[in-house]
Amino acid sequence: MKVYFACSSTDIQQHLGTYNLIRKSLRTQGLVINADWIDRSFNNEKSELTPQENKVDIHDEAINAINNIDILVADVSLPSSSVGYQIGLALSKRIPVLCLYSEEFGGKEAPQVIQAINSPFLAISGYNSKNIQNVIRKFINNLPENKLIKFNFIITPKIAEYLDAGSRQQKVSKSDFLREIVEKAMESN
């Protein structure tokens, strides 16, 4: 399973030990870290990029990596609009997200904007150096079972009108509305 690890690059040298512990815990769970920018940029002493070049590359790389992952793990202990964007992007793609906040540094709780998100694909948990392995294991063991698969579906104008009306009435997307209809049909068979 592929994971992307997102965290603030502000004061990263100060928190590098903690972030490396999280990365190690992810790998211990059998996960492959996609686009491991921390290892490449901060653990590898041979990096030839300046910090500014790295920052631009890391941002673009993160957006591309989210298209090729199974889960996102994000440390939200320190404010970062980039990390917030990555969380939102992953959730919009229905990729399970674990938002971690340190009990040892930063705000010591998840930001209110993260806490306000209502999604079955979002888990929020505090961690410290002693329990991080268990926090990650619990998240992985409780992942949503149904990953969605995208496909094209060609319909008539009459079906389109029905889907539009139904999705407006139930205040859900057309995809969610159609998926609910199919799931009900499957249950009755």
C-alpha positions in Angstrom: 0.0 0.0 0.0 1.3 3.5 -0.9 1.3 6.4 1.5 2.3 10.0 1.2 3.5 11.7 4.4 2.8 15.4 4.6 4.0 17.9 7.2 5.0 21.5 7.5 8.5 22.3 6.3 8.6 25.2 8.8 11.3 24.4 11.4 11.7 21.0 9.8 15.2 20.6 11.2 13.9 21.0 14.7 11.2 18.3 14.2 13.1 16.0 11.7 13.7 13.3 14.4 9.9 13.1 15.0 9.1 13.1 11.3 11.6 10.4 10.7 10.0 8.4 13.5 6.6 8.7 11.8 8.2 7.6 8.5 9.8 4.6 10.1 6.5 3.7 11.7 4.8 3.8 8.3 7.4 1.6 6.8 7.2 -0.8 9.7 3.5 -1.2 8.9 4.5 -2.4 5.4 3.6 0.9 3.7 5.7 2.3 0.8 6.2 6.1 1.1 5.5 7.6 -2.3 7.6 10.7 -3.1 9.6 10.6 0.1 10.7 14.3 0.0 11.9 14.3 3.6 14.4 11.6 3.0 15.6 13.1 -0.3 15.8 16.7 0.9 16.7 16.6 4.5 18.2 13.2 5.3 20.3 13.0 2.1 23.4 15.2 2.6 24.1 15.1 -1.2 21.1 17.2 -2.2 22.2 19.7 -4.8 19.0 21.8 -4.7 18.7 25.0 -2.8 16.0 25.2 -0.1 13.9 27.4 -2.4 14.2 25.0 -5.3 13.3 22.1 -3.0 10.2 23.9 -1.7 8.7 24.4 -5.2 9.6 20.8 -6.2 8.2 19.4 -3.0 4.8 21.2 -3.5 4.4 20.0 -7.2 5.6 16.5 -6.3 3.1 16.3 -3.4 0.2 17.1 -5.7 1.3 14.5 -8.2 1.9 11.9 -5.5 -1.6 12.2 -4.1 -2.9 10.8 -7.4 -0.9 7.6 -6.8 -1.4 6.8 -3.2 -3.8 4.6 -1.1 -3.6 6.7 2.1 -2.3 10.1 3.2 -0.8 10.7 6.6 -0.4 14.3 7.6 1.2 15.9 10.6 -0.9 19.0 11.4 0.9 20.0 14.5 2.2 23.2 12.9 0.2 25.4 10.6 0.7 24.8 6.8 -1.6 25.8 4.0 0.2 23.3 1.7 -0.6 20.4 4.1 -4.2 21.6 4.4 -4.5 21.7 0.6 -3.0 18.2 0.4 -5.6 16.9 2.9 -8.4 18.5 1.1 -7.2 17.1 -2.2 -6.9 13.6 -0.9 -10.4 13.7 0.8 -11.9 15.0 -2.5 -10.5 11.9 -4.1 -11.9 9.7 -1.3 -8.4 8.8 -0.2 -8.3 7.9 3.5 -6.4 10.5 5.6 -4.8 10.3 9.0 -4.2 13.7 10.5 -1.7 13.5 13.3 -1.1 16.2 15.9 1.8 16.0 18.3 1.2 15.9 22.0 4.7 17.2 22.5 5.0 20.2 20.2 2.9 22.6 18.1 -0.7 23.3 18.9 -1.1 20.0 20.7 -4.5 19.5 19.0 -5.7 19.4 15.4 -6.6 22.8 13.9 -10.3 23.6 14.2 -10.6 23.7 10.4 -9.5 20.0 10.3 -11.7 19.1 13.3 -14.7 20.6 11.4 -14.4 18.3 8.4 -17.0 15.6 8.4 -15.8 12.7 6.3 -15.7 8.9 6.7 -12.3 9.1 5.1 -10.7 11.3 7.8 -9.2 10.2 11.1 -7.6 12.6 13.6 -5.3 11.4 16.4 -2.8 12.8 18.8 0.5 11.0 19.1 3.8 11.0 20.9 7.1 9.2 20.4 5.8 6.2 22.4 2.4 5.6 20.8 2.9 6.6 17.1 3.3 3.0 16.0 0.0 2.0 17.6 -1.8 5.1 16.2 -0.7 4.2 12.7 -1.6 0.5 13.1 -5.1 1.4 14.4 -5.7 3.7 11.4 -4.6 1.1 8.9 -6.7 -1.6 10.6 -9.8 0.6 10.4 -9.5 1.8 6.8 -12.7 2.1 4.8 -13.2 -1.2 3.0 -14.7 0.1 -0.2 -12.3 2.1 -2.3 -14.2 3.7 -5.2 -13.3 3.0 -8.8 -13.9 5.7 -11.4 -15.5 4.8 -14.8 -17.4 6.5 -17.6 -21.2 5.9 -17.8 -23.0 7.1 -20.9 -26.7 7.9 -20.2 -29.7 9.3 -21.9 -31.0 12.9 -21.2 -34.0 11.4 -19.3 -31.6 9.5 -17.0 -29.5 12.6 -16.6 -32.6 14.6 -15.5 -33.5 11.9 -13.0 -30.0 11.9 -11.5 -29.9 15.7 -11.4 -33.3 15.9 -9.6 -32.4 13.1 -7.2 -29.0 14.5 -6.3 -30.5 18.0 -5.7 -33.3 16.5 -3.5 -30.9 14.5 -1.4 -28.2 17.1 -1.4 -25.5 14.7 -2.6 -23.5 14.4 -5.7 -24.9 12.5 -8.7 -22.2 9.8 -8.2 -23.3 9.3 -4.5 -27.0 9.3 -5.5 -26.4 6.7 -8.3 -24.1 4.6 -6.0 -26.9 4.5 -3.4 -29.4 3.3 -6.0 -27.0 0.5 -7.2 -26.2 -0.6 -3.6 -29.9 -0.9 -2.7 -30.5 -2.9 -5.9 -27.6 -5.2 -4.9 -29.0 -5.7 -1.4 -32.4 -6.7 -2.8 -30.9 -9.3 -5.1 
